[in-house]
Amino acid sequence: MKILGIGSRIHHKEYGKGVVTNVTSSLYWVTFIDAGLETISIDANFKVIEAVEDEVDSISFSEVEQSLVSILRKWSDASSVSPIADKWKKGTLILQPGDINLANKEIPIATFFHKIVMVRDRIRVMEQKINSSKNLDDQEKVDLQQYLTRIYGSLTTFNVLFNNKSDHFVGDKSK
């Protein structure tokens, strides 16, 4: 059995995708995208996505942290962590149809919040792609940026869900 080195990527049936961040004689310390830091036995059942050879040289915690952040950004939909406001944790969003013969739809607020954050992050990526495009002239970039600003403005209703004001949607400022 070959020992995996720090930085190896694995998929564990219970915890999902993760990166080996430390190795002991019997355990891997793995930071999983969804489950966080877990220890698993070296002989546990998991699939190796990308193996890194076990190296004799030591690696600093800072290097592991930088690598982990890079890997999580690459393999995750989210580009930033935006915590939900405490008052909404474990809450439920209830959609009540106008027709009383139809049933309500209940959605955990955390699920709804996650989708809002994904929309925001994808709009940010679109904004970056527009601004760095070599195929658009400056006026086209300005025009598209104005649409994005209006989109952000339309989404300000959801700012109440965010714990940090710095994560809020910001649209046109009224004069």
PEZI-V505851 format. One record per residue. N is the residue number from 1. RES is the residue in one letter. SS is DSSP state (~ for helix, > for strand, _ for the rest). NEAR is the number of other ideal C-beta (glycine too) atoms within 12 Angstrom. D_LAST is the distance of its C-alpha to the last C-alpha in Angstrom with 2 decimals. Layout:
# PEZI-V505851
n & res & ss & near & d_last
N & RES & SS & NEAR & D_LAST
N & RES & SS & NEAR & D_LAST
This chain:
# PEZI-V505851
n & res & ss & near & d_last
1 & M & _ & 10 & 67.45
2 & K & _ & 13 & 65.00
3 & I & _ & 22 & 62.53
4 & L & > & 33 & 58.89
5 & G & _ & 27 & 57.05
6 & I & _ & 33 & 53.69
7 & G & _ & 31 & 50.93
8 & S & _ & 35 & 52.90
9 & R & > & 33 & 50.96
10 & I & > & 35 & 52.59
11 & H & > & 25 & 52.13
12 & H & > & 28 & 53.59
13 & K & _ & 15 & 54.39
14 & E & _ & 17 & 52.92
15 & Y & _ & 25 & 50.11
16 & G & > & 24 & 48.90
17 & K & > & 29 & 47.91
18 & G & > & 39 & 48.09
19 & V & > & 43 & 48.93
20 & V & > & 42 & 51.95
21 & T & > & 37 & 50.81
22 & N & > & 28 & 54.19
23 & V & > & 30 & 57.84
24 & T & _ & 16 & 60.72
25 & S & _ & 11 & 64.33
26 & S & _ & 14 & 63.68
27 & L & > & 20 & 59.93
28 & Y & > & 37 & 56.81
29 & W & > & 27 & 53.59
30 & V & > & 40 & 51.03
31 & T & > & 34 & 47.27
32 & F & > & 31 & 46.42
33 & I & _ & 29 & 43.03
34 & D & _ & 21 & 43.14
35 & A & _ & 18 & 45.75
36 & G & > & 17 & 44.98
37 & L & > & 22 & 47.91
38 & E & > & 26 & 51.35
39 & T & > & 23 & 54.88
40 & I & > & 30 & 57.22
41 & S & > & 18 & 60.86
42 & I & _ & 24 & 61.71
43 & D & _ & 14 & 63.88
44 & A & _ & 24 & 61.28
45 & N & _ & 14 & 60.69
46 & F & > & 27 & 57.61
47 & K & > & 18 & 56.83
48 & V & > & 24 & 56.18
49 & I & > & 23 & 53.27
50 & E & > & 20 & 53.58
51 & A & _ & 20 & 56.18
52 & V & _ & 25 & 55.92
53 & E & > & 16 & 59.29
54 & D & _ & 23 & 60.08
55 & E & _ & 16 & 60.00
56 & V & _ & 10 & 61.99
57 & D & _ & 10 & 59.26
58 & S & _ & 13 & 56.87
59 & I & _ & 22 & 53.14
60 & S & _ & 12 & 50.62
61 & F & ~ & 14 & 48.36
62 & S & ~ & 10 & 45.37
63 & E & ~ & 17 & 46.61
64 & V & ~ & 27 & 47.09
65 & E & ~ & 20 & 43.63
66 & Q & ~ & 17 & 42.04
67 & S & ~ & 25 & 44.23
68 & L & ~ & 33 & 43.43
69 & V & ~ & 21 & 39.65
70 & S & ~ & 17 & 40.14
71 & I & ~ & 29 & 42.46
72 & L & ~ & 27 & 40.31
73 & R & ~ & 18 & 37.29
74 & K & ~ & 18 & 39.62
75 & W & ~ & 23 & 41.21
76 & S & _ & 24 & 38.42
77 & D & _ & 19 & 35.54
78 & A & _ & 26 & 33.13
79 & S & _ & 23 & 31.71
80 & S & _ & 20 & 30.61
81 & V & _ & 19 & 31.58
82 & S & _ & 28 & 29.04
83 & P & _ & 20 & 30.70
84 & I & > & 29 & 30.13
85 & A & _ & 21 & 29.28
86 & D & ~ & 13 & 32.61
87 & K & ~ & 12 & 32.17
88 & W & ~ & 24 & 32.20
89 & K & _ & 15 & 35.26
90 & K & _ & 13 & 38.17
91 & G & _ & 20 & 36.05
92 & T & > & 17 & 36.39
93 & L & > & 22 & 33.98
94 & I & > & 14 & 35.68
95 & L & > & 13 & 34.96
96 & Q & _ & 12 & 36.61
97 & P & _ & 11 & 37.41
98 & G & _ & 8 & 37.29
99 & D & _ & 8 & 41.00
100 & I & _ & 8 & 42.99
101 & N & _ & 7 & 45.82
102 & L & _ & 10 & 43.78
103 & A & _ & 11 & 43.56
104 & N & _ & 15 & 40.49
105 & K & > & 14 & 39.34
106 & E & > & 14 & 38.91
107 & I & > & 17 & 37.26
108 & P & > & 18 & 37.17
109 & I & ~ & 25 & 33.58
110 & A & ~ & 21 & 34.47
111 & T & ~ & 20 & 35.34
112 & F & ~ & 24 & 32.12
113 & F & ~ & 31 & 30.13
114 & H & ~ & 25 & 32.14
115 & K & ~ & 22 & 31.23
116 & I & ~ & 32 & 27.47
117 & V & ~ & 33 & 27.88
118 & M & ~ & 20 & 29.95
119 & V & ~ & 23 & 27.31
120 & R & ~ & 33 & 24.69
121 & D & ~ & 24 & 27.26
122 & R & ~ & 20 & 28.21
123 & I & ~ & 29 & 24.69
124 & R & ~ & 25 & 24.51
125 & V & ~ & 20 & 27.86
126 & M & ~ & 20 & 26.76
127 & E & ~ & 23 & 23.79
128 & Q & ~ & 17 & 26.34
129 & K & ~ & 18 & 28.74
130 & I & ~ & 25 & 26.31
131 & N & ~ & 18 & 25.32
132 & S & ~ & 12 & 29.03
133 & S & _ & 16 & 30.38
134 & K & _ & 11 & 32.66
135 & N & _ & 10 & 32.86
136 & L & _ & 16 & 29.26
137 & D & _ & 12 & 28.04
138 & D & ~ & 13 & 24.75
139 & Q & ~ & 10 & 23.06
140 & E & ~ & 16 & 24.36
141 & K & ~ & 21 & 23.07
142 & V & ~ & 15 & 19.50
143 & D & ~ & 15 & 19.83
144 & L & ~ & 24 & 21.30
145 & Q & ~ & 24 & 18.76
146 & Q & ~ & 18 & 16.00
147 & Y & ~ & 20 & 18.32
148 & L & ~ & 29 & 18.82
149 & T & ~ & 22 & 15.18
150 & R & ~ & 18 & 15.15
151 & I & ~ & 23 & 18.45
152 & Y & ~ & 26 & 17.23
153 & G & ~ & 21 & 14.48
154 & S & ~ & 20 & 17.42
155 & L & _ & 27 & 19.43
156 & T & ~ & 24 & 17.28
157 & T & ~ & 14 & 19.60
158 & F & ~ & 28 & 22.33
159 & N & ~ & 27 & 20.79
160 & V & ~ & 21 & 22.93
161 & L & ~ & 32 & 25.97
162 & F & > & 29 & 25.32
163 & N & _ & 20 & 27.00
164 & N & _ & 16 & 24.84
165 & K & ~ & 14 & 21.08
166 & S & ~ & 13 & 21.39
167 & D & ~ & 28 & 22.62
168 & H & _ & 23 & 19.63
169 & F & _ & 30 & 17.95
170 & V & _ & 22 & 14.39
171 & G & _ & 21 & 12.45
172 & D & _ & 17 & 9.15
173 & K & _ & 9 & 6.36
174 & S & _ & 6 & 3.78
175 & K & _ & 3 & 0.00
